[in-house]
Protein backbone atom coordinates (compact mmCIF):
# COMPACT_ATOMS: atom_id res chain seq x y z
CA UNK A 1 0.00 0.00 0.00
CA UNK A 2 1.43 3.36 -0.96
CA UNK A 3 1.15 6.67 0.86
CA UNK A 4 -1.36 7.81 -1.76
CA UNK A 5 -3.58 4.76 -1.00
CA UNK A 6 -3.47 5.54 2.73
CA UNK A 7 -4.58 9.10 2.01
CA UNK A 8 -7.53 7.84 -0.09
CA UNK A 9 -8.67 5.42 2.62
CA UNK A 10 -8.43 8.11 5.29
CA UNK A 11 -10.38 10.53 3.12
CA UNK A 12 -13.07 7.95 2.35
CA UNK A 13 -13.36 7.05 6.05
CA UNK A 14 -13.54 10.69 6.99
CA UNK A 15 -16.26 11.35 4.41
CA UNK A 16 -18.40 8.44 5.66
CA UNK A 17 -18.09 9.51 9.30
CA UNK A 18 -18.91 13.12 8.47
CA UNK A 19 -21.92 12.04 6.35
CA UNK A 20 -23.23 9.82 9.15
CA UNK A 21 -22.79 12.60 11.70
CA UNK A 22 -24.62 15.06 9.47
CA UNK A 23 -27.48 12.63 8.82
CA UNK A 24 -27.78 11.95 12.55
CA UNK A 25 -27.81 15.64 13.44
CA UNK A 26 -30.56 16.28 10.89
CA UNK A 27 -32.65 13.43 12.24
CA UNK A 28 -32.26 11.34 9.10
CA UNK A 29 -31.14 8.27 11.02
CA UNK A 30 -32.98 5.04 10.46
CA UNK A 31 -35.57 4.27 13.08
CA UNK A 32 -36.32 0.64 13.80
CA UNK A 33 -39.53 -0.35 15.49
CA UNK A 34 -40.65 -3.84 16.29
CA UNK A 35 -44.22 -4.85 15.77
CA UNK A 36 -45.94 -8.21 15.72
CA UNK A 37 -46.96 -9.83 12.46
CA UNK A 38 -50.19 -8.42 11.03
CA UNK A 39 -51.70 -11.50 9.39
CA UNK A 40 -55.31 -12.35 10.24
CA UNK A 41 -57.60 -15.39 10.09
CA UNK A 42 -58.95 -13.91 6.83
CA UNK A 43 -55.43 -14.04 5.37
CA UNK A 44 -55.25 -17.72 6.26
CA UNK A 45 -58.64 -18.37 4.63
CA UNK A 46 -57.42 -16.67 1.44
CA UNK A 47 -54.28 -18.84 1.42
CA UNK A 48 -56.42 -21.96 1.98
CA UNK A 49 -58.63 -20.96 -0.95
CA UNK A 50 -55.56 -20.66 -3.22
CA UNK A 51 -54.66 -24.28 -2.48
CA UNK A 52 -58.12 -25.85 -2.24
CA UNK A 53 -60.12 -23.66 -4.61
CA UNK A 54 -63.84 -24.41 -4.36
CA UNK A 55 -63.39 -28.02 -3.20
CA UNK A 56 -64.95 -28.86 0.17
CA UNK A 57 -62.68 -29.50 3.16
CA UNK A 58 -63.57 -32.71 4.96
CA UNK A 59 -62.68 -33.53 8.58
CA UNK A 60 -60.83 -36.76 9.24
CA UNK A 61 -57.93 -38.75 7.72
CA UNK A 62 -55.52 -35.97 8.80
CA UNK A 63 -53.89 -35.80 12.23
CA UNK A 64 -52.08 -32.59 13.15
CA UNK A 65 -49.78 -33.28 16.09
CA UNK A 66 -48.48 -30.14 17.84
CA UNK A 67 -48.09 -29.37 21.54
CA UNK A 68 -51.14 -27.40 22.79
CA UNK A 69 -48.92 -25.15 24.94
CA UNK A 70 -45.61 -23.91 23.53
CA UNK A 71 -43.14 -22.01 25.68
CA UNK A 72 -41.05 -20.68 22.78
CA UNK A 73 -42.68 -19.79 19.45
CA UNK A 74 -39.33 -19.94 17.63
CA UNK A 75 -39.17 -23.76 17.50
CA UNK A 76 -42.56 -25.46 17.48
CA UNK A 77 -42.48 -29.16 16.50
CA UNK A 78 -45.26 -30.14 14.10
CA UNK A 79 -46.12 -33.54 12.61
CA UNK A 80 -48.89 -34.18 10.10
CA UNK A 81 -49.98 -37.74 9.40
CA UNK A 82 -52.58 -38.72 6.81
CA UNK A 83 -54.42 -42.05 6.81
CA UNK A 84 -53.67 -43.34 3.32
CA UNK A 85 -52.49 -46.68 1.87
CA UNK A 86 -50.02 -44.79 -0.38
CA UNK A 87 -50.59 -47.08 -3.36
CA UNK A 88 -50.33 -46.13 -7.02
CA UNK A 89 -54.09 -45.51 -7.19
CA UNK A 90 -54.71 -44.07 -3.70
CA UNK A 91 -52.11 -41.72 -2.25
CA UNK A 92 -51.55 -38.29 -0.73
CA UNK A 93 -50.45 -35.71 -3.32
CA UNK A 94 -49.67 -32.86 -0.93
CA UNK A 95 -49.75 -31.79 2.70
CA UNK A 96 -50.01 -28.10 3.62
CA UNK A 97 -49.84 -26.33 6.98
CA UNK A 98 -51.52 -22.95 7.47
CA UNK A 99 -51.54 -20.51 10.40
CA UNK A 100 -53.56 -17.44 11.32
CA UNK A 101 -51.11 -14.87 12.64
CA UNK A 102 -47.70 -15.35 11.03
CA UNK A 103 -46.52 -13.06 8.21
CA UNK A 104 -46.85 -15.98 5.76
CA UNK A 105 -50.08 -17.95 6.30
CA UNK A 106 -48.96 -20.96 4.21
CA UNK A 107 -46.15 -22.32 6.39
CA UNK A 108 -45.24 -25.35 4.30
CA UNK A 109 -46.45 -27.31 1.30
CA UNK A 110 -44.96 -30.77 0.86
CA UNK A 111 -45.69 -32.74 -2.32
CA UNK A 112 -45.75 -36.51 -2.02
CA UNK A 113 -46.30 -39.47 -4.30
CA UNK A 114 -47.18 -43.13 -3.94
CA UNK A 115 -43.52 -44.06 -3.49
CA UNK A 116 -43.24 -41.93 -0.35
CA UNK A 117 -44.28 -44.97 1.67
CA UNK A 118 -46.00 -43.06 4.46
CA UNK A 119 -48.01 -39.86 4.33
CA UNK A 120 -46.22 -38.11 7.19
CA UNK A 121 -44.23 -34.89 7.43
CA UNK A 122 -42.44 -33.49 10.47
CA UNK A 123 -40.87 -30.07 10.84
CA UNK A 124 -40.35 -27.19 13.22
CA UNK A 125 -42.07 -23.88 12.59
CA UNK A 126 -42.19 -20.41 14.12
CA UNK A 127 -45.41 -19.05 15.57
CA UNK A 128 -46.04 -15.36 16.09
CA UNK A 129 -48.69 -15.73 18.78
CA UNK A 130 -51.40 -17.99 20.17
CA UNK A 131 -53.33 -19.16 17.10
CA UNK A 132 -54.98 -21.96 15.17
CA UNK A 133 -52.94 -24.19 12.89
CA UNK A 134 -54.63 -26.04 10.05
CA UNK A 135 -53.26 -28.99 8.10
CA UNK A 136 -54.73 -29.86 4.70
CA UNK A 137 -54.03 -33.01 2.72
CA UNK A 138 -54.80 -33.32 -0.99
CA UNK A 139 -55.48 -36.90 -2.02
CA UNK A 140 -55.01 -38.42 -5.47
CA UNK A 141 -58.79 -38.55 -5.98
CA UNK A 142 -58.95 -34.74 -5.72
CA UNK A 143 -60.46 -34.64 -2.23
CA UNK A 144 -59.14 -32.40 0.56
CA UNK A 145 -59.01 -33.45 4.20
CA UNK A 146 -58.19 -31.28 7.19
CA UNK A 147 -57.44 -31.04 10.89
CA UNK A 148 -57.03 -27.93 13.08
CA UNK A 149 -55.41 -27.34 16.45
CA UNK A 150 -55.17 -24.26 18.64
CA UNK A 151 -51.67 -23.63 19.97
CA UNK A 152 -51.01 -21.36 22.94
CA UNK A 153 -47.64 -19.59 22.62
CA UNK A 154 -46.12 -17.93 25.70
CA UNK A 155 -43.05 -16.38 24.00
CA UNK A 156 -43.94 -15.16 20.51
CA UNK A 157 -41.74 -15.39 17.43
CA UNK A 158 -42.06 -13.81 13.96
CA UNK A 159 -41.67 -10.21 15.13
CA UNK A 160 -40.74 -8.09 12.13
CA UNK A 161 -38.89 -4.78 12.07
CA UNK A 162 -39.87 -1.85 9.93
SVG drawing of the C-alpha trace seen along z (x, -y; Angstrom):
<svg xmlns="http://www.w3.org/2000/svg" viewBox="-67 -19 71 69">
<polyline fill="none" stroke="black" stroke-width="0.4" points="0.0,0.0 1.4,-3.4 1.2,-6.7 -1.4,-7.8 -3.6,-4.8 -3.5,-5.5 -4.6,-9.1 -7.5,-7.8 -8.7,-5.4 -8.4,-8.1 -10.4,-10.5 -13.1,-8.0 -13.4,-7.0 -13.5,-10.7 -16.3,-11.4 -18.4,-8.4 -18.1,-9.5 -18.9,-13.1 -21.9,-12.0 -23.2,-9.8 -22.8,-12.6 -24.6,-15.1 -27.5,-12.6 -27.8,-11.9 -27.8,-15.6 -30.6,-16.3 -32.7,-13.4 -32.3,-11.3 -31.1,-8.3 -33.0,-5.0 -35.6,-4.3 -36.3,-0.6 -39.5,0.3 -40.6,3.8 -44.2,4.9 -45.9,8.2 -47.0,9.8 -50.2,8.4 -51.7,11.5 -55.3,12.4 -57.6,15.4 -58.9,13.9 -55.4,14.0 -55.2,17.7 -58.6,18.4 -57.4,16.7 -54.3,18.8 -56.4,22.0 -58.6,21.0 -55.6,20.7 -54.7,24.3 -58.1,25.8 -60.1,23.7 -63.8,24.4 -63.4,28.0 -64.9,28.9 -62.7,29.5 -63.6,32.7 -62.7,33.5 -60.8,36.8 -57.9,38.8 -55.5,36.0 -53.9,35.8 -52.1,32.6 -49.8,33.3 -48.5,30.1 -48.1,29.4 -51.1,27.4 -48.9,25.2 -45.6,23.9 -43.1,22.0 -41.0,20.7 -42.7,19.8 -39.3,19.9 -39.2,23.8 -42.6,25.5 -42.5,29.2 -45.3,30.1 -46.1,33.5 -48.9,34.2 -50.0,37.7 -52.6,38.7 -54.4,42.0 -53.7,43.3 -52.5,46.7 -50.0,44.8 -50.6,47.1 -50.3,46.1 -54.1,45.5 -54.7,44.1 -52.1,41.7 -51.5,38.3 -50.5,35.7 -49.7,32.9 -49.7,31.8 -50.0,28.1 -49.8,26.3 -51.5,23.0 -51.5,20.5 -53.6,17.4 -51.1,14.9 -47.7,15.3 -46.5,13.1 -46.9,16.0 -50.1,17.9 -49.0,21.0 -46.1,22.3 -45.2,25.4 -46.5,27.3 -45.0,30.8 -45.7,32.7 -45.7,36.5 -46.3,39.5 -47.2,43.1 -43.5,44.1 -43.2,41.9 -44.3,45.0 -46.0,43.1 -48.0,39.9 -46.2,38.1 -44.2,34.9 -42.4,33.5 -40.9,30.1 -40.4,27.2 -42.1,23.9 -42.2,20.4 -45.4,19.0 -46.0,15.4 -48.7,15.7 -51.4,18.0 -53.3,19.2 -55.0,22.0 -52.9,24.2 -54.6,26.0 -53.3,29.0 -54.7,29.9 -54.0,33.0 -54.8,33.3 -55.5,36.9 -55.0,38.4 -58.8,38.5 -59.0,34.7 -60.5,34.6 -59.1,32.4 -59.0,33.5 -58.2,31.3 -57.4,31.0 -57.0,27.9 -55.4,27.3 -55.2,24.3 -51.7,23.6 -51.0,21.4 -47.6,19.6 -46.1,17.9 -43.1,16.4 -43.9,15.2 -41.7,15.4 -42.1,13.8 -41.7,10.2 -40.7,8.1 -38.9,4.8 -39.9,1.9"/>
</svg>
